[in-house]
Amino acid sequence: MHTGKKIRMKSIFRDDGRTVIVALDHGGIAGPLPGIENPAQTIKEAIEGGADAILTTRGFVQRSEEVWRRDTGIIMRLSGGFTVLRGRFEEELISTVEAALRFGACGVAVTVKFGHEREGEFIRNASAISDQCELWGVPFMIEAMAQGMLNGKQLAGPADPQGIAMAARMAQELGADIIKTYYTGSQDTFTNVVTGCPVPIVILGGEKTENEEQLFQNILDSLEAGGSGVAIGRNIWQGGKTQKMTRAIVGLVHEGWTLEQALLYVK
């Protein structure tokens, strides 16, 4: 691995090889969702909770620059190009690695939807970003998603274990240093995902849920299966307790907290 990448990866992962990434890249798609109306305040609370890195956009960084700390990494999203107004959730490249570096980023991220009708375009775009990341020594995260048919059968859903295992490995083959993807619902199936993908895998949170117990249990199970942490957004900041949710997840990921400890903290 490029020396620059190794150094920048330390801004994302702690010495235990794990990370808590707070995802704050939703505003460009869905506008001022509850919890992200004030970028600086949300970033401040995530940092106070102990977040290792923030996955976000240039606009969010611009409006919160005064609260950033040197030990909180910025992962800049480079893909997007759609909104809920049109409803076609398809990815375009909307920025570059060089632009991300100008905003202080230590990593960049794109989404690849394997099995989508535009799969080839998504793969080519990710490969181009991978080349830029190698040139500049920047860690590359791919949010790996899977859909479509496999062996004549429709995948069971976005968290289909076989689909996720394939998507994670295919993303790594494109040059990803970090994979963000769905937890597959059980330790056994997620172990298969981790075993087949030789780079760190972090789980996403998906839509806001009121079941914090299940969220925390999924995090614990993913870690037990060999996962490397989380990249969670709405389930951290959309419930009005960004600092508490971040701190509880940091406890689970880095400090050996039990499910009961985490639930008690966020009450």
Order of alpha helices (4+ residues) and beta strands (2+ residues): alpha-beta-alpha-alpha-beta-alpha-beta-beta-beta-alpha-beta-alpha-beta-beta-beta-alpha-beta-alpha-beta-alpha-beta-alpha-alpha-alpha
